[in-house]
Amino acid sequence: MTERIVVLSDGANLTHPIWKSTARELWKAPGRLYECIGEEGDLIADWFIRLNKEINATFLHVNTP
């Protein structure tokens, strides 16, 4: 069994509704990398949620106004 992993996002807010189509059409990414992206396109949060289903991780998202 692996140790618990902590992932820290630097706070970059990458929310835009075109991320899913960008990953699919422009980047030609495998479906497993973009199918988890929701309608709002919250790239960081949606990927964190997907990763958390695969690994034992704590995700920290740091934002400064």
N, C-alpha and C positions, 0 to 999 in steps of 0.2 A: 504494500500500500504506500502511496506517495504522501509526502508531507503536505500540510495545508499551504496554499499559494496565496500571496497577497498581490493584487494588481492595482496600480495607482495611475489614474488618468490625470493629465496635467490641467484639466479643466477646459480643454478645447471643446467648444460646443459645435458639434458637427451635425446639426439637425437641419435637414432639408428634404422635401418630399421626393427629390430625384435620385437619392442615393441608391435605391434598389435598382432602378433602370440603368444608372451609371455603372454599377458593379456588374450587372448582367450584360449590357450591350457594349459599353466602352472598354471596361477592364477584362471582359470575357472570363469573369471569375466563376468558379464552380458553384452550383446552386446552393450547396451547404453554407456558403459564405454570405449569400444575400437573401436567401429565403426567409431568414429570421428578421429582416428589417421591416418594420411596420410602416403604416401609411404616412405617419409624420416624419419618418426617416431619421430617427434619433440613432445615428450610427453607433456611437459609443455605448449607450445604454442597451440597445438591442443586441449588440455583439456580446456585451457583458452577460446579459441574461442567457444567451445561447451557450456561452462558454461555461457558465456556472452549472449547466446541466451535464457537462462533460467532465469537468474537473472540480476538485474540492477547493474552492477559492473564495476569498473575500475581495470584493471590489470596492475601491475608494475613488470617488470622483471629487476632485478639489476645484472649487470655483472661487474667484475673487472678483467682486463687482468693480 
